[in-house]
Amino acid sequence: MLKADEQRIVSDLMLTKEAFSIASSNFLQREQNYFDLLNCSLGVNFKKIIPVDDIYFTDKQKKSIIKYTDQEYWDFMNFVYQNKETLKSIGKHLDDFSNSIDFTNFPYLNVPRRYSEKDFIDLILSYYSTYGDKYYKIAKKYFDEKRIHIGCDRVQSFVMGYFAPIIWLHSGYIFSTITDYNGYTASSIIHELGHAIDAEMYLFPQQKKVNIYSNMFTEIPSTAFEVGFYDYLKSQHIDVIGGTVLRNNRAANIIFPFHRIREALVDEELLIYENGAAVSSNGKQYNLKKEITYGIGYDFAYHLSEIRKSNPQEFLKVLNNLMTMRKEMTFDDAIEMTGFNYEDFITGKYIKPTIKEDCLTLKKRYFG
């Protein structure tokens, strides 16, 4: 089983107060990641090794963090209300489409093919090699340096996987709760490696303060690499049915979130709280932050996938532009950058055929 190098984690987290002060002042929004690392079940009680009291913020930093968190909330609110009609429109088109084909999610995550540990690693690295040397080398480094840990069972901050950056080292760790060496686990690792590539190629060098509240494009790079992996499984005839099941499962991560987003935003009395949760006037609860972030992420990923099928170099160009400029982009800017006509993107014109084909294929296979 892939395990992270515990001694390296301990070494990476053993900071002087000066080093931590520098790191935290540059990336105030990420201080929670250090504690996520400490809470991971790696057979070592890190809280005893590194007393939390020794990891400190000055009073000035604490005030900055509070101020920054307030700003995140208002940035998130501004995004929601500036793009309210666009989000609702995407939701309506997806609802109509879903009803027209009787969309069905097939969460048969035990269907994807299983691999030996060596073949599992080779599969992931061979996939990333299709993007070029830069992407391959970052992915390989995480395996070579034992920065990937599978079977992390006490992490509350994620369900499938999580990329925990170590800002001052310009690197990080990937944790996954899944334990099988199959296509589903591979897709989780590939998704988190997408975050690692994003961080190492763009966020760390540019000192970008991109966060999940104020920037709703955080998940685009990771989901783009993930959805590309499903296409790779199918096009290379590695696991056609497994790739179809997984891609169908991710289509559900566009359709269902946007249904809930639309349902929430039509309520004029919707209350949105600081953590991104929302409550409608009739008491229904939504995790609006998560719905929007992942809904947008997978919607863009599906569109980028269509670009890559016909023009891999154009795909890399668009993805590079999205990763480089996302902090300054509006939602409309991001859509325009994909090269798709605005109306076609909102209606889902170019992604609907793939979603429909996968759904019909699986219905025929499992329902006859």
N, C-alpha and C positions, 0 to 999 in steps of 0.2 A: 504494500500500500504506500502511495506517495505521502511522504511526511516532510514537513518543513524542518530545517536545521534549527533545533531548539537553542543551541549555543549561539548561533548567529543572531537569532531574535533577541536573546538576552543581551548580547554584545551591542546590537543595533539600538536597543532601548536604554542602555546604560549611558545616560547623557550627563554632562556637566550642566549646572544651572545656566551657565552662559550659553551653551549650545542650544539648550531648550528654549531659552529666552529669544534667541535669534530666530529659531525655527517658528516659534509660535507667533512672533510679531509679524512674520512674513505671511503666514497662513493661519490667521486666527480662526477661520471657520472649520479647521480640520482637527482641532485639539481632541475631539472625541475619539478619533481613530486610534490614538495611543492606548486609550482605555479598552477599546474593542480588542486590540491585540492582547492586552493583559488578561482579558476575560476568556480568551480562547482555550479550549481544553486540549493541551498538548502534552499532558502528563507532567506538567510543571506548574506549580502555583506561583505565577509571576507576581501576584500582589505581595507575596512574602519576600520574593527576591528584590523587587523594586517597590519600596513603600510609596504609595500614591502621594503621601505628604511631601516627598522629595521632589515630585514633579509639580512645580508651582508656577503661578502667574503673579506678577506684581499687581498692586492695586490699580495702577494705570492700565495694565493689560486687561484686567478683569472688566474695567469700565469700557474699554474698547470692544471687548467681546460682546458685552450686553448691547452696546450701541450698534455693533455690526449685525447682531442677531435681529434687532428691531428693523434695521434696514433691509435685511433678507426678507422679512415678513412683508414689508411694504412693496418691495420689488416683486415678490410673488403675487401680491394682490393686484398690482398694476398690470402685470402680465395677463392675469386672468380676465380683468375687466377690459383691457385694451383689445384683447383677442376673443372676447366672449362670443361674438356673432360667428367668427370663423370656426371656433371650436364646436359651437352648436350645429353649424352647417355640415361639418365633417361628420358629426354624430348622426345627423338626420340621413345623410346619404348612405352611411354604413348601415344604419337601421333598415332603411328601405331595401338595400342590397341583400342584407342578411335574411330578411323575411322572404325576399323573392326566390332565394335558392334554398331556403330552409337550412341555413348554415348550422352545422353540427361540429362541435369540438370533440375530437377523438384523443383523450388524454391517456393513450395506451403507452405510457412511458417505459414499459418493460419490453416493448416491441423492438426498439433499436438494437442493432447487433452488439454483441459483447466482444471484448478484446483482451489479449494478454496485456500486462503492464507495458511491455516494450512496444507492442503494436499500437496501444492506446497513445503513447507519447509520439510515436512515429506518425500516426494519423494527424495529430494536432500540428506537428511541425511541418509535415508535408503540405497541409492546408495553408499554413501561414507562409510557406515558401512561395506560394502562387502570387503573393503580393509584392515580393521582392526581398532583397537581402536585409534591408533595415528592419522590416517587420519580423522576419524570420529570426534574426539575431536577438532581438528583445525577447521573443517567445522562448527561444532556446536557453537564454540566460536564466530564466525563471526555473527551468527544469535543472539546468546544470548546477545552479547555486542553491538548490533545494528551497525555493521560495514558494512552493505550492504544497498545500496540506489538504488531503482528502480525508473526510470523516471527522470534521470538527463539529462536536455535538452539543456544545454549550454556548453558542453564540446567538444572542437574541436579536442582533441587529440585521440579520439576513435569513432567508429561507434556503436558497440554493447555494449561493456563493457570494463572495465579498472580496473586493480589492482594498487592502489596507496600505496606504502609502506611507513610506518613511521619508518625509519631505527633505530632510537635511542630507539624505543619502541619494536622493533622486532615484529611488527604487521603492520596493514594497514587498508585500506578501499576498498570496491568493489563498483563500480558505473556501472549502466546499463542504456542505453537510452530506453530500451524496457519496456513496462508497463503492458503487459498481463501476467497473471499467466498461461502460457502454456509450452509445452515441449521445444519450441524454447528459451524462456526466461530462463528456467531451465538450458538448455545447455550452455547459456552464463554465468550464475552464476557459474555453475560447472567448466567451463573453467577458470574463474578468481579465483575461489577457488583453482584450480590447481596451479596457480601462487603463491597464498598465502601459500599453503602447501610447495611448492618448496622453497619459501623464508624463511619460519619459520623453516623448517627441515634442509635446506642445506645452503642457501646463507647467512642468518644472522649469524648462529653459526660459519660458516667457514670464515666469512668476505670475501666471494667470490665477486670479481668485474666482474660479468658476465653481458655483455651488448649486445644489439641487433646488434651492428656493428661488433665487433671483434669475437663474438661467435654466430654462426648460429643455435645453438641447443637450444636457449632460449625458443622456443615454444613447444618443445617436451613434457615436463611434462603436461602442460595445455591441449594440444591437445589429449594426451593419455587418460586423465581422461574424456575429452569430448566425444571422439569416443567410449570409454567404456560405456558411458551413453546410447548411441544409441543402443548398443548391449544389455544393461540391459533392456531397454524399450521393445525390441523385445523378448528376451529370457524369461523374466518374464511375458510376455503377458499383459503388462501394456498399451502399445500403439504401436501395431505392425506396422501399416501403418505410423503413425507419426514418429516412429523410423527409418523406411525405407526412408521416405522423407528426414529427417534430415541427415541420413548417406549418402544418395545420394548427398545431397547438399555439404557435406564435401569432397566427392570424387572429386567433381568439383574443390575443393580447392587444389587438387593435380594435376589434369590433366591440367587445364587452366593455372595456374602459371608456370608449367614446360614447357608448350608450349611457353609461352612468354619468359621464361629464355633461352630456346634453340634458339628462334628467335633472341634474343638480342646478345647472345654470339657467334653466327656464324658470326657476323659482326666484322671484324678485326679492323674497325675504330670506334667502340663503345666508347663513352665518358661516364665515370662514375664520378658523382659529389660527393661532401662531404656529402650530405644528403642521399646518396644511390640511387638517381635518375640516370637515364641513358638516353642518346639520341643516336639513330643510325645514320648512315651516310646519310640516307634519311629523317632524321628529326623526326622519330617515337620516342615517349617517353615511358619510362618504369620506374616503381617504383621497381628497381631491389632488393633493400634491403628487401622490403616487400614480393616480389614474392619468393625470396630464403628462407627467414626465415619461412614463413607460408607453402610454398611448402614442404620444408624439414620436418617441424613440423608435418604436416598431413600425409606425406609419412611414417615417423617413427611411428606415432600413429596407422595407419592402420596395419603396421607390428606387432606392440606390441599387438594390438587387437587380431591378430591371435594366438599369444602366450598365451594370457589370456584365450581364449576359451578352450584350451586344458590343460593349466597348470598355474593356477592363481599365485602360489607361484613363479614360474620361471619368470612370468611377473613382479612381485614386485622386484625380484632380479635384473633383467635387468634394470628396470626403476631406481632403487636405484643406480646402477652403472653408468648409464648415467647421473643422476643428480649430483652424487658425483664427477665424473671425467671429466665432459664435458669441463672444461676450458683448460685441458691439452690434450684433444683428438683431433686427426685429423678426417676428415670425414670418412676415411677408418677404423679408430679405432672404431668409433661409429657404423658403419655397422657391423663390426666383433663382437662387443659386443652384438648385438641382437641375435647372434647364427645362423642367416641365411647365407647361402652361398652367397658370394659377387655377383656373377653373377645373382643369383636368386633375390637378393634384387634390383639390378640395373634394371633388366627386369620386376620387379613387379610380378613375378611368383605367389607368394602366396596371393597377395591382389586382383589380377584381377578377380578371381571367385566371390568374394563378391561384387565387384563393378558391374560386369556383371549381377549378380543375382538381385541386387537392381534395376538396370536400366530396366531390362526386366520385373520385377514385376510391376514397376510403369508405364511402357509403356502399359502393358496389362490392368492395372486398368484405366488409364486415356485416352488411345487412342483406346482401344478395340482390 
